[in-house]
Amino acid sequence: MAQSLLEQVDQDTCVFVPDDRQLARLAGQPRATVERLKECTGMELVKIRITEQPDCVRAGHIVSAGMAPLADPPSWPTLNVVVSSQRIAPDFTGKSYRETSLELRRCGLAAEFLPRAVLVGAIVQTVPPAGTPIEDDTEMLIWTAGGTILPDVTGSTIEAARATLAEKGFEVGTIVDQRVNLPEWQRLGRYSCSYVRGVRGKVLSTRPAAGSTIVFAPVQDERAKITLTVESLPELEPIPELCPSDGSIPK
């Protein structure tokens, strides 16, 4: 099993050459790692300057490390190290999905992107907002303005359509009933002691249409709302006080 950088610098034979590869390994390490670098071979003539600032990296851990440019005339080489003083939510506004994913990896944070599916645009909002102090187990919610492709739910029941849309970050808004089989509506309407009511059946269409890329500027805890048009099937509903006592429904 490979040793961590901290385990390596704890050894008597620690060797650390401050080149780009080694310095990149410092990011995300505990501050104690830098303190112990002073005892490593290769660091005898290097000064270490540590500054603290809020960052998305865990508090007390290294944000970045780099060698300062050599002065003229030459002076002691200096390693500048930035350590996170407090963990805060990063600012992703205007960044792409890929840029945001890379930054989340650097920060060691988990996140859920909304709306889900095809994320093609810039980030417009996060929860918690950028700069807010966060705990180590915080999972961020990130909304993109680029949009997501609306799935095809035609032929589904309302319940199944609602579940499918929710999986993609959408919500059912208005439900529009559309009468189908008009001759049957007319036939049943001739019965004298009952009325015809509509029973909701399958989804006929959505607005916007399936396959559309939906652009959504979100509000916290809100999802893009989709209008469903569903079939309204005719069904007789007896009116007992108008029907014969035998329960029949005369025309």
C-alpha positions in Angstrom: 0.0 0.0 0.0 1.4 3.4 -1.0 2.5 5.7 1.8 0.8 9.1 2.2 3.0 12.2 1.8 2.7 12.9 5.6 3.9 9.3 6.3 6.9 9.9 4.0 8.0 13.2 5.5 7.8 11.6 9.0 10.6 9.2 8.1 14.2 9.9 8.9 15.1 9.4 5.2 12.6 12.0 4.0 13.6 13.6 0.7 11.5 16.5 -0.8 12.6 18.3 -3.9 10.2 21.4 -4.3 9.5 20.9 -8.0 6.1 21.2 -9.6 5.2 17.5 -9.2 6.0 17.4 -5.5 4.4 20.8 -4.8 1.2 19.6 -6.4 1.1 16.7 -4.0 0.9 19.1 -1.1 -2.6 20.4 -2.0 -5.2 18.9 0.4 -2.6 17.7 2.9 -2.7 18.7 6.6 -0.8 21.8 7.6 1.5 19.6 9.7 2.9 18.2 6.5 4.5 21.5 5.7 5.9 22.0 9.2 7.7 18.7 8.9 9.0 19.4 5.4 11.7 21.6 7.1 13.4 18.4 8.2 13.5 16.8 4.8 16.6 16.5 2.6 16.3 19.1 -0.2 14.7 21.7 2.0 17.7 22.8 4.1 18.0 26.1 2.2 14.3 26.8 1.6 12.3 29.2 3.7 8.6 28.3 4.2 6.1 31.1 4.4 2.6 30.1 5.5 -0.5 32.3 5.0 -4.1 31.5 5.9 -7.3 32.3 4.1 -10.8 30.9 3.8 -11.2 28.3 1.0 -13.4 25.3 0.0 -10.6 23.0 1.2 -11.0 21.6 4.7 -9.9 24.0 7.4 -6.3 23.4 8.5 -5.4 21.8 5.1 -3.2 23.1 2.3 -4.8 25.0 -0.5 -1.8 25.6 -2.7 2.0 25.6 -2.6 4.5 27.2 -4.9 8.0 28.6 -5.0 8.4 32.3 -5.0 10.2 33.9 -8.0 13.9 34.3 -7.3 14.9 37.9 -6.2 17.6 39.9 -7.8 20.1 39.8 -6.2 19.4 36.2 -5.3 18.1 35.5 -1.8 16.9 32.4 0.1 14.5 30.3 -2.0 11.0 30.7 -0.5 8.1 28.2 -0.5 4.8 30.0 -0.3 2.0 27.8 1.2 -1.7 28.8 1.5 -3.6 27.0 4.3 -7.4 27.0 4.6 -8.5 29.0 7.7 -12.2 28.2 7.3 -14.1 25.9 4.9 -16.5 27.9 2.7 -18.7 27.1 -0.3 -16.8 27.8 -3.5 -18.1 30.3 -6.2 -19.2 28.3 -9.3 -21.2 31.1 -10.9 -20.6 31.3 -14.6 -18.4 28.2 -14.7 -19.1 25.2 -16.9 -20.1 21.8 -15.7 -16.6 20.4 -16.3 -14.9 23.3 -14.6 -17.2 22.9 -11.6 -16.6 19.2 -11.4 -12.8 19.7 -11.3 -13.2 22.3 -8.6 -15.4 20.1 -6.6 -12.7 17.4 -6.8 -10.0 19.8 -5.6 -12.2 20.9 -2.7 -13.2 17.4 -1.8 -16.9 18.3 -1.9 -19.9 16.3 -3.0 -22.7 17.9 -5.0 -25.9 17.3 -6.9 -26.5 19.1 -10.2 -30.1 20.3 -11.1 -31.8 19.9 -13.4 -30.1 16.6 -14.1 -29.4 14.8 -17.4 -27.7 16.9 -20.1 -25.9 19.8 -18.5 -24.7 22.2 -21.2 -24.6 25.7 -19.7 -23.1 27.8 -17.1 -23.8 27.5 -13.4 -26.3 30.1 -12.2 -26.8 29.3 -8.5 -25.6 27.1 -5.6 -26.9 26.1 -2.2 -25.2 27.0 0.1 -24.3 30.3 -1.6 -20.7 31.1 -2.4 -18.7 32.2 0.6 -21.0 30.5 3.2 -19.2 28.6 5.9 -19.8 24.9 5.5 -19.3 21.6 7.3 -17.1 18.8 6.0 -20.1 16.6 5.2 -22.0 19.3 3.3 -23.4 18.3 -0.1 -24.0 21.2 -2.4 -26.9 21.7 -4.8 -25.8 23.3 -8.1 -28.2 24.6 -10.8 -27.2 25.1 -14.4 -28.8 27.5 -16.8 -27.8 25.4 -19.8 -30.8 23.1 -19.5 -31.7 19.5 -19.6 -33.5 17.3 -22.2 -37.1 16.7 -21.3 -37.8 12.9 -21.3 -40.7 11.4 -23.2 -43.5 10.4 -20.8 -46.3 10.0 -23.4 -48.3 6.9 -22.8 -47.5 6.8 -19.1 -49.8 7.2 -16.2 -49.7 10.5 -14.4 -48.0 8.8 -11.4 -45.3 7.2 -13.7 -44.8 10.4 -15.6 -44.3 12.3 -12.3 -41.7 9.9 -11.1 -39.8 10.0 -14.4 -39.8 13.7 -14.5 -38.6 14.0 -10.9 -35.6 11.8 -11.7 -34.5 14.3 -14.3 -35.0 17.3 -12.0 -38.5 18.4 -13.2 -41.8 18.7 -11.5 -45.4 18.3 -12.8 -47.1 21.7 -13.0 -50.5 22.0 -14.6 -52.5 19.0 -15.8 -54.8 19.6 -18.8 -57.6 17.1 -19.4 -58.4 16.4 -23.1 -61.5 14.4 -24.0 -61.0 11.4 -26.1 -63.5 9.2 -27.9 -66.1 12.0 -28.4 -68.8 9.6 -29.8 -68.7 7.8 -26.5 -69.0 11.0 -24.5 -72.1 11.9 -26.6 -73.6 8.5 -26.3 -73.3 8.4 -22.5 -74.6 11.9 -22.3 -78.0 10.7 -23.4 -78.6 8.8 -20.2 -81.2 10.6 -18.1 -80.3 9.9 -14.5 -76.6 10.2 -14.6 -73.9 12.5 -15.7 -70.7 11.8 -17.6 -67.4 12.4 -15.8 -63.9 12.3 -17.1 -61.5 9.7 -15.8 -57.8 10.6 -16.3 -55.9 8.1 -18.3 -52.5 8.1 -20.1 -50.4 11.2 -20.8 -51.0 12.4 -24.4 -48.3 15.2 -24.6 -46.2 17.6 -22.5 -45.5 21.3 -22.8 -42.7 21.9 -23.6 -42.5 18.9 -25.9 -40.5 15.8 -25.2 -36.9 16.1 -26.4 -36.8 19.9 -25.8 -33.8 21.3 -24.0 -35.2 23.2 -21.0 -33.5 26.3 -19.8 -34.3 27.0 -16.1 -33.2 29.9 -13.9 -34.0 28.4 -10.5 -35.1 29.5 -7.1 -34.0 27.6 -4.1 -35.9 24.3 -3.6 -37.8 24.8 -6.9 -37.8 22.7 -10.1 -38.8 23.3 -13.7 -42.5 22.7 -14.0 -43.9 20.7 -16.9 -47.5 20.8 -18.2 -49.1 17.4 -18.9 -52.0 16.9 -21.3 -53.8 13.6 -20.3 -56.7 11.7 -21.9 -60.1 12.2 -20.2 -62.1 9.0 -20.6 -65.9 9.1 -20.3 -67.5 7.3 -17.4 -71.1 7.3 -16.2 -71.8 8.6 -12.7 -75.4 7.7 -11.5 -77.5 10.3 -9.7 -79.3 8.0 -7.2 -82.3 10.3 -6.6 -83.1 10.4 -10.3 -82.6 6.7 -11.1 -85.1 3.9 -10.7 -85.1 2.0 -7.4 -83.8 -1.1 -9.1 -80.5 0.7 -9.8 -80.9 0.7 -13.6 -79.9 3.7 -15.6 -82.5 4.5 -18.3 -81.7 6.4 -21.4 
